Amino acid sequence: MEQLNRFDRILAILIQLQSKKTVKAQELANRFEVSLRTIYRDIKSLTAAGIPIIGEAGLGYELVDGYKIPPMMFSKAEITSFVAAEKLVFKFIDQEMKNHFSSALYKLKAIIRSSDKDWMETIDKHVVMKSIGHNQQNKALPNTLTLLFQCIAQRNVLQISYQAAYQSETTVREIEPIGVFHESNHWYIYAFCLVRNDYRQFRTDRICDIKILDQVQFKQHPQLEEYLAERELDAIMTRVVIHVDQPFAHYLHWERKYFGFKEESIKDDRIEMIFDVKNPDMGFARWFLMFGDRADIISPQSLKDTVKSLLQVQIKRLI
């Protein structure tokens, strides 16, 4: 069994080497949950088998340019994942990227065995991804994400017309995009704004026009992951504690992560949920009202006061 696992791992390493220009040993070790020494030994086994791998420990490995391995056969589980990926991806990307994804998927299906194509088509007919309820992209710009990814890869400056939430008119910005991230059901660009001379984030559905400029970025920017990590550290959090009726608590499992959920425990016959919230008197208070008849706010008092105020306004509207 150990030899079989090693064979599968070495084969997977070979596939990963073909899928990327350079692969670091630490990346492989993390993926397969083995030591760096094990990865070095596996790379030696591949080179001993005649696979032309260049590189060295610490720098990364890559296949000699032009070397290709024959197409691999996909397992039924992998084929099933393609169906799920297609359904999900189509709800979160712009129209142009959907077209490119469809083209790539047709090429993928072309190398799948006939029996597996039947399997894939059967599953596809029985999986439906319903609308997410709002547009994540501006319908007038069917290629926003596509242009963003192109701009990031080429390190160009991007010109956008942007409709900020606090302004009635659009403003034209020239930005150096650093990365794109998806959060709270929206796509955001993290970029250096040449107009403000500072880092900003922009919501893609508020972009009214977009154009890649010939100008190349001149600054060296921090990685997107660094920005997101620093933003979390700088955020002022408020600890929120609520008690929820046990039979109802599991209905909150999906949404609670968007509101800073940290942990839960059983308190008497109820579920105590603890959250760290950036601004509990805004979104969290309104979310709580959705199930307020099944829960109690333990702390903070300010959240209780906000919910009371919202209820009083609602009562007046109902009279």
C-alpha positions as CSV (number, residue, x, y, z in Angstrom):
1,M,0.0,0.0,0.0
2,E,2.9,2.4,0.8
3,Q,4.4,1.7,-2.6
4,L,1.0,2.3,-4.3
5,N,0.6,5.6,-2.5
6,R,4.1,6.7,-3.5
7,F,3.4,5.8,-7.2
8,D,0.1,7.8,-7.1
9,R,2.0,10.8,-5.5
10,I,4.8,10.7,-8.1
11,L,2.3,10.6,-10.9
12,A,0.4,13.5,-9.4
13,I,3.7,15.4,-9.1
14,L,4.4,14.9,-12.8
15,I,0.9,16.2,-13.7
16,Q,1.4,19.2,-11.5
17,L,4.7,19.9,-13.1
18,Q,3.0,20.0,-16.5
19,S,0.2,22.2,-15.2
20,K,2.5,25.1,-14.0
21,K,5.7,26.7,-15.2
22,T,7.5,26.3,-11.9
23,V,6.5,24.3,-8.9
24,K,8.3,24.7,-5.5
25,A,9.1,21.7,-3.4
26,Q,7.3,23.2,-0.4
27,E,4.2,23.6,-2.5
28,L,4.3,19.8,-3.3
29,A,5.1,18.9,0.3
30,N,2.1,20.9,1.5
31,R,-0.3,19.3,-1.0
32,F,0.7,15.7,-0.3
33,E,1.4,16.3,3.4
34,V,4.9,14.8,3.3
35,S,8.3,16.1,4.1
36,L,10.6,18.0,1.8
37,R,13.0,15.1,1.8
38,T,10.2,12.9,0.4
39,I,9.6,15.3,-2.4
40,Y,13.3,15.5,-3.2
41,R,13.4,11.7,-3.4
42,D,10.3,11.7,-5.7
43,I,11.8,14.2,-8.0
44,K,15.0,12.1,-8.3
45,S,12.8,9.1,-9.1
46,L,11.2,11.0,-12.0
47,T,14.5,12.2,-13.4
48,A,15.9,8.7,-13.1
49,A,12.9,7.5,-15.2
50,G,13.9,9.9,-18.0
51,I,11.6,12.8,-17.2
52,P,13.4,16.0,-18.2
53,I,13.1,18.1,-15.0
54,I,15.2,21.2,-14.4
55,G,15.6,23.2,-11.3
56,E,16.8,22.6,-7.8
57,A,15.8,22.6,-4.1
58,G,14.8,26.0,-2.9
59,L,14.2,27.5,-6.3
60,G,11.5,25.2,-7.8
61,Y,11.2,22.6,-10.6
62,E,9.9,22.7,-14.1
63,L,9.7,20.4,-17.1
64,V,11.9,21.2,-20.1
65,D,10.1,23.4,-22.5
66,G,8.2,21.4,-25.1
67,Y,8.0,18.2,-23.1
68,K,4.5,16.8,-22.9
69,I,3.0,13.7,-21.3
70,P,0.1,11.8,-22.8
71,P,-3.4,12.8,-21.7
72,M,-4.5,11.3,-18.4
73,M,-7.7,9.4,-17.8
74,F,-10.0,11.1,-15.3
75,S,-11.8,9.2,-12.5
76,K,-15.6,9.4,-12.2
77,A,-15.1,11.5,-9.1
78,E,-13.0,14.0,-11.0
79,I,-15.5,14.1,-13.9
80,T,-18.3,14.8,-11.3
81,S,-16.2,17.7,-10.0
82,F,-16.2,19.2,-13.5
83,V,-20.0,19.3,-13.6
84,A,-20.1,21.0,-10.2
85,A,-17.4,23.4,-11.2
86,E,-19.2,24.4,-14.3
87,K,-22.5,25.0,-12.5
88,L,-20.9,27.1,-9.8
89,V,-18.5,29.1,-12.1
90,F,-21.3,30.2,-14.3
91,K,-22.9,32.0,-11.4
92,F,-19.8,34.0,-10.4
93,I,-18.1,35.2,-13.6
94,D,-18.8,37.6,-16.4
95,Q,-20.2,36.6,-19.8
96,E,-16.9,36.7,-21.7
97,M,-15.2,34.4,-19.2
98,K,-18.2,32.0,-19.4
99,N,-17.6,31.7,-23.1
100,H,-13.9,30.9,-22.5
101,F,-14.7,28.4,-19.8
102,S,-17.2,26.7,-22.1
103,S,-14.6,26.4,-24.8
104,A,-12.1,24.9,-22.4
105,L,-14.7,22.5,-21.1
106,Y,-15.5,21.3,-24.6
107,K,-11.8,20.5,-25.1
108,L,-11.7,18.7,-21.8
109,K,-14.8,16.6,-22.8
110,A,-13.1,15.7,-26.1
111,I,-10.5,13.6,-24.3
112,I,-12.9,11.8,-22.0
113,R,-13.9,8.2,-22.8
114,S,-17.3,7.7,-24.3
115,S,-18.7,5.8,-21.2
116,D,-17.5,8.7,-19.0
117,K,-19.1,11.3,-21.3
118,D,-22.5,9.5,-20.7
119,W,-21.8,9.7,-16.9
120,M,-21.0,13.4,-17.2
121,E,-24.1,14.2,-19.3
122,T,-26.4,12.2,-16.9
123,I,-25.1,14.1,-13.9
124,D,-25.3,17.5,-15.7
125,K,-29.0,17.0,-16.4
126,H,-29.8,16.4,-12.7
127,V,-27.9,19.3,-11.2
128,V,-29.3,22.9,-11.2
129,M,-27.7,26.0,-9.7
130,K,-30.4,28.5,-9.1
131,S,-29.9,32.3,-9.3
132,I,-28.0,33.8,-6.5
133,G,-30.5,36.7,-6.4
134,H,-28.4,39.6,-7.5
135,N,-26.0,40.6,-10.3
136,Q,-22.4,40.4,-9.3
137,Q,-21.3,42.2,-12.5
138,N,-22.6,45.2,-14.4
139,K,-24.6,43.8,-17.2
140,A,-23.5,46.6,-19.5
141,L,-19.9,45.3,-19.1
142,P,-19.9,41.6,-19.9
143,N,-16.1,41.3,-19.8
144,T,-15.0,43.1,-16.5
145,L,-13.4,40.1,-14.9
146,T,-11.7,39.0,-18.1
147,L,-10.1,42.4,-18.6
148,L,-9.1,42.5,-14.9
149,F,-7.3,39.2,-15.1
150,Q,-5.6,40.2,-18.4
151,C,-4.5,43.5,-16.9
152,I,-3.1,41.8,-13.7
153,A,-1.1,39.3,-15.8
154,Q,0.3,42.0,-18.1
155,R,0.9,44.5,-15.3
156,N,-0.9,47.3,-17.2
157,V,-2.6,50.3,-15.8
158,L,-6.4,50.2,-15.9
159,Q,-8.8,53.1,-16.4
160,I,-12.2,52.7,-14.8
161,S,-15.3,54.9,-14.4
162,Y,-16.5,54.2,-10.9
163,Q,-19.8,54.8,-9.2
164,A,-19.0,55.0,-5.4
165,A,-21.8,54.4,-3.0
166,Y,-21.4,57.9,-1.4
167,Q,-21.3,59.8,-4.7
168,S,-24.1,60.6,-7.3
169,E,-21.7,60.9,-10.2
170,T,-19.1,58.6,-11.6
171,T,-15.4,59.4,-11.3
172,V,-12.6,58.3,-13.7
173,R,-9.7,56.5,-12.0
174,E,-6.5,55.1,-13.2
175,I,-5.4,52.2,-11.1
176,E,-2.7,49.6,-10.9
177,P,-4.6,46.3,-10.1
178,I,-3.0,44.0,-7.6
179,G,-5.6,41.3,-7.2
180,V,-9.2,40.3,-7.3
181,F,-11.2,38.8,-4.4
182,H,-14.7,37.6,-3.7
183,E,-16.3,38.6,-0.4
184,S,-19.9,38.8,0.8
185,N,-21.3,37.9,-2.6
186,H,-19.4,40.6,-4.5
187,W,-16.2,40.8,-6.5
188,Y,-13.6,43.4,-5.5
189,I,-10.4,44.8,-7.0
190,Y,-7.6,45.7,-4.7
191,A,-5.5,48.3,-6.5
192,F,-3.2,51.3,-6.2
193,C,-5.2,54.4,-7.2
194,L,-3.0,56.9,-9.2
195,V,-5.6,59.6,-8.5
196,R,-5.7,59.2,-4.8
197,N,-2.0,58.0,-4.6
198,D,-3.1,55.3,-2.2
199,Y,-4.4,51.7,-2.1
200,R,-8.1,51.2,-2.5
201,Q,-10.6,48.5,-3.2
202,F,-13.4,48.7,-5.8
203,R,-16.5,46.7,-6.2
204,T,-16.7,45.4,-9.8
205,D,-20.5,45.9,-10.2
206,R,-20.0,49.6,-9.6
207,I,-17.6,49.9,-12.5
208,C,-19.4,51.7,-15.4
209,D,-16.6,51.6,-17.9
210,I,-13.2,49.8,-18.1
211,K,-10.2,50.1,-20.4
212,I,-6.7,48.6,-20.3
213,L,-4.1,51.3,-21.0
214,D,-0.7,50.9,-22.7
215,Q,1.0,52.3,-19.6
216,V,2.8,49.6,-17.5
217,Q,2.7,49.6,-13.7
218,F,5.8,51.3,-12.2
219,K,5.4,50.4,-8.5
220,Q,6.1,47.2,-6.7
221,H,3.1,46.3,-4.7
222,P,2.4,44.0,-1.7
223,Q,0.7,40.8,-2.4
224,L,-3.1,40.6,-2.2
225,E,-2.9,38.1,0.7
226,E,-0.8,40.6,2.7
227,Y,-3.5,43.3,2.3
228,L,-6.4,41.0,3.3
229,A,-4.5,39.7,6.3
230,E,-3.5,43.3,7.4
231,R,-7.1,44.4,6.9
232,E,-8.4,41.7,9.3
233,L,-5.8,42.7,11.9
234,D,-6.7,46.4,11.7
235,A,-10.4,45.9,11.9
236,I,-12.0,46.8,15.2
237,M,-14.1,43.8,16.3
238,T,-17.0,43.6,18.7
239,R,-17.7,40.3,20.5
240,V,-21.3,39.3,20.1
241,V,-22.9,36.5,22.1
242,I,-26.4,35.1,21.3
243,H,-28.3,32.1,22.5
244,V,-30.4,30.2,19.9
245,D,-33.0,27.5,20.3
246,Q,-31.4,24.1,19.6
247,P,-33.8,22.9,17.0
248,F,-33.3,26.1,15.0
249,A,-29.6,26.6,15.4
250,H,-28.5,24.4,12.5
251,Y,-30.4,26.6,10.0
252,L,-27.8,29.3,10.7
253,H,-24.8,27.3,9.8
254,W,-24.5,28.6,6.2
255,E,-25.0,32.3,6.8
256,R,-23.3,32.8,10.1
257,K,-19.8,32.6,8.6
258,Y,-20.5,35.9,6.8
259,F,-21.1,37.6,10.2
260,G,-17.9,36.7,11.9
261,F,-18.8,33.4,13.6
262,K,-16.1,32.1,15.9
263,E,-17.5,29.2,18.0
264,E,-20.5,27.6,19.5
265,S,-21.3,25.5,22.6
266,I,-24.3,24.1,24.4
267,K,-25.7,26.2,27.3
268,D,-28.5,24.4,29.1
269,D,-30.9,23.5,26.4
270,R,-29.8,26.2,23.9
271,I,-26.8,26.9,21.6
272,E,-24.5,29.7,22.5
273,M,-22.9,31.3,19.4
274,I,-20.0,33.7,19.6
275,F,-19.2,36.2,16.8
276,D,-16.5,38.8,16.2
277,V,-18.3,41.5,14.2
278,K,-16.9,44.7,12.6
279,N,-20.1,46.7,13.0
280,P,-22.8,44.7,14.8
281,D,-25.3,47.7,14.8
282,M,-25.6,47.5,11.0
283,G,-25.7,44.2,9.1
284,F,-25.7,41.9,12.1
285,A,-28.7,43.6,13.7
286,R,-30.8,43.2,10.6
287,W,-29.7,39.6,10.2
288,F,-30.6,38.8,13.8
289,L,-34.2,40.1,13.1
290,M,-34.7,37.3,10.6
291,F,-34.7,34.7,13.5
292,G,-35.1,36.9,16.5
293,D,-38.1,35.0,17.7
294,R,-35.8,31.9,18.2
295,A,-32.9,33.7,19.8
296,D,-31.7,36.1,22.5
297,I,-28.9,38.6,22.5
298,I,-26.6,38.2,25.5
299,S,-24.2,40.9,24.6
300,P,-23.4,43.7,23.8
301,Q,-26.1,46.1,25.1
302,S,-25.6,48.3,22.1
303,L,-26.8,45.6,19.8
304,K,-29.9,45.0,21.9
305,D,-30.7,48.8,21.7
306,T,-30.2,48.8,17.9
307,V,-32.6,45.8,17.4
308,K,-35.2,47.5,19.7
309,S,-35.0,50.7,17.6
310,L,-35.4,48.7,14.4
311,L,-38.4,46.9,15.8
312,Q,-40.0,50.1,17.0
313,V,-39.7,51.6,13.5
314,Q,-41.2,48.5,12.0
315,I,-44.1,48.5,14.4
316,K,-44.9,52.1,13.4
317,R,-44.9,51.1,9.8
318,L,-47.4,48.3,10.5
319,I,-49.9,50.4,12.4
